Amino acid sequence: MKGVDSIGVKIIFNGVGYNDKYQVKVKIYDKDKIIYDGYSYNGVVNVFLKRNKGYRLYASFLDYRIWISIYTNSNEYIFSLNNRRTITLFLKDYYYNLPIERGVIVLWQR
């Protein structure tokens, strides 16, 4: 679909996996016709669409679903898929093999 009246559109999904792991399944429809069906890479989908035209975007990731209309007057669209869940870890001391009952673990900084 790359042509004179097309535009390169970058669709970004925040809160998904890395490289090709845990990525978003994306479908883009022009009326009832599917024009893109694939997965994001690093949370990004790059696609050429016609300029100043409406499309329907369907994205699914784990238990999140997005069904939204986009109008291609911009080169970039950003969606957040906040997948915050509570994780319980049971840790044992390396030397004494005793359970660690209190503490704070920082996995990464925000």
Secondary structure by P-SEA (a helix, b strand, c coil): cccccccbbbbbbcccccccccccbbbbbccccccccccccccbbbbbbbccbbbbbbbbcccbbbbbcccccccbbbbbbcbbbbbbbbbbbccccccccbbbbbcccc
